[in-house]
Amino acid sequence: MTMLVDSGYLCLASSMILSERPMPIRFFYRDHPEHQNDTGFRFYSGFETDEFLEQEHAACVAPLESMARIEPSIAELLMCSEVGTVWERAGDQWVQVTDYRIPD
């Protein structure tokens, strides 16, 4: 695992992923960190609507390590993803997305 994961740094994750009946991670990207412990990673199920994302409970702060435990297939991607990198699940593979604009 990377130092980011092993050191307990933080990310934002959709509450759809971290709920009692969690949905799988199907989309994530790395943005510019907002504070010292923020890795910039943002994780989604792919089913979040704009209305859902505007709600106060839409996103949760979580240790990046927990995302790697939820979805072990992303561990290697966490090590090589620079700011601006976007990934989407396509079947059982992760595909890098080049036409998605990370929100401001």
N, C-alpha and C positions, 0 to 999 in steps of 0.2 A: 504494500500500500504506500501511497505517497505520504509525504510529511503533512500535507493538508488534511488527509483523512486521519492519520494516526494522531495528530495533534489536537483533534477535537474542534477544528474550526467549524464555522457555521455556514448555513445556506438557508434559502427560503424554499419551502415546499407547499404545494397546494394542500389544503385540508382534505381534499378528496383522496390524497395518497395516505394521509396520516389519521384517517377516521377509524371508527370501530369496524367498519366494513370497507377496508381500503381498496382503492383501485390501483392497478399497476402503474409504474412510471412508464410513460410512452413518449415523453418529450422533455428535453432539458437544454439549457444553454448556460454559458458563462458570461456574465456581465461584469462591468467594473465594480469592485467591492465598494460598499457604502460605509464601512468602518473597519477598524483594524482586524477584527476577528471574522469578518465576512469574506468568504472565498469568491463571491460573485455568482455561484451556481444557483440556478432556479429550476425547480422540478415540477412537472405537471403530468396529469393523467391524459391530457388531450381532449377531455370532455368539458373543460371549464368554459363557460360563456363569458362575454364581456360583463354581463350583469352579475354573475357569480364573483368575478374577480374584483368588482367594485365593493363587495361586502367586506366588513371588518374582519370576519373570521375566514376569509378566503385563503390566506397564506399563514404559515406557521414558521417560526424560526426553529431550526433543527440542526443537530450536529451532522456534518457532511458524512461522517462515518455511518450514521443510521441509514442514509440513502444507499450506501454501498451494501449494507446488510439486507435491506429490503430488496435490492436488485443487484446481485453480485456481478452481473454482466457489464455493469458500468464502471467497475473498479479501474480497469485499464484506461478507459476514456477519461476518467478524472485526472489521471496522471499526464495526459497529453493535450488536454483542452486548454487553449489559451483564451483570453478575453475575446469575445466575438464568435466563439465556436458554438454551433447549434447541432443537436442530435435528435433524431426521431426514430422510433422503433418501427421497423418494417418486417412484420412476421417475427422471426426469431433473431433478426439482425439489427444492429444500430447503423443508421445511414446518416452521414453528415449532410446537413441542410445548408444550401448556399443562397437561397432566395427568401429567407426570413429576416425581417428587420427587427432587431431587439428593441422593445419599447423603451422610451425615455423615462 
